[in-house]
Amino acid sequence: MITMYTGTTLRTDLEKGVFDRFRSLPIWRPSALVGMLLGDAVRFTISLTVTALLGLLLGWRPGGGFGGFMVGALLILLFSFSLGWVWTFLSLVLRTSGSVMGVSMLVITPLTFGSNIFVDPTTMPGWLQSFVEVNPVSHLVTSVRAVMGGIDPGASLPLTIVWSAVLIAVFGSLTMWRYRDAR
């Protein structure tokens, strides 16, 4: 959910003219966008660390040990980074930060609640189970639970990596195209 703020922050910076100033500097043109996304990766890492520490304080012990935890954490960071490109593209297409937040919520809410995060998919109606099976968030959750739990993630791990790569390739390209043509 915190990935949505990537686009909202960018849209706010665009509205205030921050990126116009960056464009006037003799720097690699996309450096401001890439730097913003890498800065968000730091924020995601802090969020992940706080959540893991709180879980450890409450008694959670990853069955996959430190290695399993690190693989799961890297998967979360990779997927978060890839979603950041979606919101970055939206911020270049939509006109206000509020609209970026609204559309982001419209996209992320069904992906989150129509996944296996909160409920076992076998208890869901058949049509919803079909959506859960192809939902990239479900693949991420299954992969992270498996590697942190010390069990084989099966096909969910490569699917998570493929989904992340596709999101970065598609929305990274669209973002750079839109940013280049934005005035």
C-alpha positions in Angstrom: 0.0 0.0 0.0 2.8 2.5 0.7 4.0 2.2 -2.9 1.1 4.5 -3.9 2.8 7.4 -2.3 5.5 7.2 -5.0 3.1 8.6 -7.6 1.4 11.0 -5.3 4.7 12.6 -4.2 5.9 12.8 -7.8 2.6 14.5 -8.9 3.0 17.0 -6.0 6.6 17.7 -7.1 5.4 18.2 -10.7 2.7 20.6 -9.6 5.2 22.7 -7.6 7.7 22.9 -10.4 10.4 20.8 -8.8 11.0 18.7 -11.9 11.2 21.8 -14.1 14.2 22.8 -12.0 15.7 19.4 -12.5 15.2 19.5 -16.2 17.2 22.8 -16.4 20.2 21.2 -14.7 23.0 19.5 -16.7 22.2 16.0 -15.3 21.0 12.7 -16.9 17.3 13.6 -17.5 15.7 10.5 -15.9 17.9 10.8 -12.8 15.3 12.6 -10.8 12.7 9.8 -11.5 15.1 7.0 -10.8 16.5 8.7 -7.7 13.0 9.1 -6.4 12.2 5.4 -6.9 15.5 4.4 -5.3 14.7 6.7 -2.4 11.4 5.0 -2.1 13.2 1.7 -1.9 14.9 3.0 1.2 11.5 3.8 2.7 10.2 0.4 1.8 13.3 -1.2 3.5 12.6 0.8 6.7 9.0 -0.2 6.6 10.0 -3.9 6.1 12.5 -3.7 8.9 10.1 -2.1 11.4 7.4 -4.8 10.5 9.9 -7.6 10.9 11.2 -6.3 14.2 7.7 -6.0 15.6 6.9 -9.5 14.4 10.0 -10.8 16.1 9.0 -9.0 19.3 5.6 -10.6 19.1 7.1 -14.1 18.7 7.3 -14.7 15.0 10.3 -16.9 14.1 10.9 -17.4 10.3 11.3 -21.2 9.7 13.6 -20.4 6.7 16.0 -18.7 9.0 17.9 -15.5 8.2 18.5 -16.6 4.6 14.8 -17.3 4.0 13.9 -14.0 5.6 16.4 -12.1 3.3 15.0 -13.8 0.2 11.5 -12.9 1.2 12.5 -9.3 2.0 14.2 -9.0 -1.4 11.1 -10.2 -3.1 9.0 -7.7 -1.3 11.4 -4.9 -2.2 11.6 -6.0 -5.9 7.8 -6.1 -6.2 7.4 -2.8 -4.4 9.9 -1.2 -6.7 8.0 -2.6 -9.7 4.7 -1.2 -8.5 6.3 2.1 -7.9 6.8 2.4 -11.7 3.0 2.0 -12.2 2.2 4.9 -9.9 5.0 7.0 -11.4 3.4 6.5 -14.8 0.0 7.5 -13.4 1.5 10.6 -11.9 2.6 11.7 -15.3 -0.8 11.0 -16.9 -3.1 12.3 -14.2 -3.4 16.0 -13.3 -3.6 16.1 -9.5 -2.1 14.2 -6.6 -5.6 13.4 -5.4 -6.4 11.7 -8.7 -3.2 9.7 -8.5 -4.1 8.5 -5.0 -7.7 7.7 -6.1 -6.7 5.7 -9.1 -3.9 4.0 -7.2 -6.5 2.9 -4.5 -8.8 1.7 -7.2 -6.0 -0.5 -8.6 -4.3 -1.7 -5.3 -7.5 -2.5 -3.3 -8.8 -5.3 -5.5 -5.2 -6.7 -5.9 -4.8 -6.7 -2.1 -8.2 -7.9 -1.0 -8.6 -10.3 -4.0 -5.5 -12.2 -3.0 -4.5 -14.8 -0.5 -3.2 -12.3 2.1 -6.1 -12.4 4.5 -8.3 -15.4 3.5 -7.6 -18.9 2.3 -8.6 -19.0 -1.4 -10.3 -22.4 -1.0 -13.0 -20.6 1.1 -13.8 -18.1 -1.7 -16.3 -18.5 -4.5 -15.0 -20.1 -7.7 -14.9 -16.9 -9.7 -12.8 -15.2 -7.0 -10.5 -18.2 -6.7 -9.8 -17.8 -10.4 -8.8 -14.2 -9.9 -6.6 -15.0 -6.8 -4.7 -17.6 -8.9 -3.6 -15.0 -11.5 -3.2 -12.1 -9.1 0.5 -11.0 -8.8 0.0 -10.1 -5.2 -1.0 -13.7 -4.4 2.1 -15.0 -6.1 4.2 -12.6 -4.0 2.5 -13.5 -0.8 2.8 -17.3 -1.5 6.5 -16.9 -2.3 7.3 -14.8 0.7 5.4 -17.1 3.1 7.2 -20.1 1.6 10.8 -18.8 1.6 10.4 -17.2 5.1 8.8 -20.4 6.3 11.5 -22.6 4.9 9.4 -24.5 2.4 9.6 -24.7 -1.4 7.7 -21.8 -3.0 7.1 -23.8 -6.2 6.0 -21.8 -9.3 5.1 -18.7 -7.2 8.7 -17.6 -6.9 9.5 -17.4 -10.6 6.0 -15.9 -11.3 6.7 -13.1 -8.8 10.0 -12.3 -10.5 8.3 -12.4 -13.9 5.5 -10.1 -12.8 8.0 -7.7 -11.3 10.1 -7.7 -14.5 7.0 -7.2 -16.7 5.8 -4.3 -14.5 9.2 -2.6 -14.7 9.6 -3.2 -18.4 6.1 -2.0 -19.3 5.6 0.9 -16.9 9.3 1.9 -16.7 9.2 2.3 -20.5 5.9 4.1 -20.5 7.1 6.4 -17.7 10.3 7.3 -19.5 8.4 7.9 -22.7 5.8 10.1 -21.0 8.5 11.9 -18.9 10.5 12.7 -22.0 7.5 14.1 -23.8 6.1 16.0 -20.8 6.6 19.7 -20.9 
